[in-house]
């Protein structure tokens, strides 16, 4: 029998164009073949769950620890999950998308036990895919500083396939599937990363935007043990408006009615029909549902009650100390809101309506709800010098002044207040945390002066792209040093790489302490966490009214 297995494997290698000289890893009965460069080895498109198709469409992921084939060609990324944008193309987009990718230093083996950094991408819960992120520079930097890491990322379901809404989804317990995909991928890492030379006990999960939000939501589970540390870039557990799935019944019915096979499905029996619809029909309906939705992120995580991913409003859980006790980094960018406010925004009344819409149905009385919304407009007045982009004085960039007002409100309501809330909760509960404010204006992702240092601007620094831009080269290398140092030692201040980079001190909730690292090419230093103190204190004191 061993001879037969050897012969079969040789035949399969010939059929798929693989060679015995390629890097390989054994998982169960499967030999996984990757690709290599001078210093790194890549394995891509490895399934971590059964394909979520047929009866598994709209179901929690079914973990797949072994590919179940003799040979797997893992030289490229797998297809990305069904999502809106462009035309439906089955050659690059598929429901069979739950795959993971590994990038490691060359020469690593099962005994290497390297720390692992696992990335979760953003995309507003409506889009995103793992192949968008090239980890070459980050892994190279870890090698050059003699603290090598293994990098992993993966796909998770987005849109209605990943985040079903409505009462039927709630009753069936099939909400937050994208979150559950992330949890399954991290479980796969715990079980299999050792075969790739990683240490399952030294996993740091990090992400940006929706990816960071999902991580923060997983950390609401006190028993979370799928990583020893986390890095949250511009996304906290309540950054997306947290409702019950049944509160978005209209969103779900809009999607269902746009699926040709299900246009006449009853409100309580749509899933049976949807599981038999075509992928292209699901895609087209997703596009229509997003166009017609009355909220920015209609398909997103929801509160799913005790035992769920998000058992309650995060502010309530944090106030009770009910969250995972693992070290973390959490930060935001200076002008997060500019990515979400249209430049045509021209009315404080419109801002009031946006706040009401995104915090309804309220969990407080209508009177209290209205008071909080009106108070926010008072403490964030329509005065350009106080708006975002911050620090730009009376400059309105030829836009209506209400644009800067709305950007400031969005930044603090959805990002800054929540970062401060989380790091303060950590400090009060003895959890090691490090906070940052990214304020560098040189990002290659900067689109215009009116955007300031916008949402997502830091990603190219973390991934090392900015090291090739002279104005931001040192900051990009320092940020890679901080991130890698934290992943390898749970402290961002090791002496590898640029050992003279500014010391990043642990977060302290005392107003007198310098607790936030300001990341700016011309001025990286520790600052107090007191900017817009009164406004943010009010937001956090009224967290429930904001569905935080």
HUZIWO-V682731 format. One record per helix or strand. SS is the DSSP state (@ for helix, = for strand). FROM is the first residue (numbers start at 1). TO is the last residue. If there is no record, write none. Layout:
ss from to
SS FROM TO
SS FROM TO
This chain:
ss from to
@ 2 15
= 24 27
= 30 33
= 35 36
= 40 47
= 49 49
@ 54 56
= 63 63
= 71 73
= 80 80
= 93 93
= 99 105
= 114 120
@ 130 132
@ 136 144
= 149 154
@ 159 162
@ 167 172
@ 177 196
= 198 208
@ 210 218
= 229 233
= 244 244
@ 245 258
@ 260 262
@ 270 274
@ 279 292
= 303 303
@ 314 319
= 327 333
= 335 335
@ 336 339
@ 348 357
@ 366 379
@ 384 386
@ 401 428
= 433 438
@ 449 451
= 454 454
@ 459 462
@ 465 468
@ 470 489
= 514 519
= 525 528
@ 533 541
@ 544 546
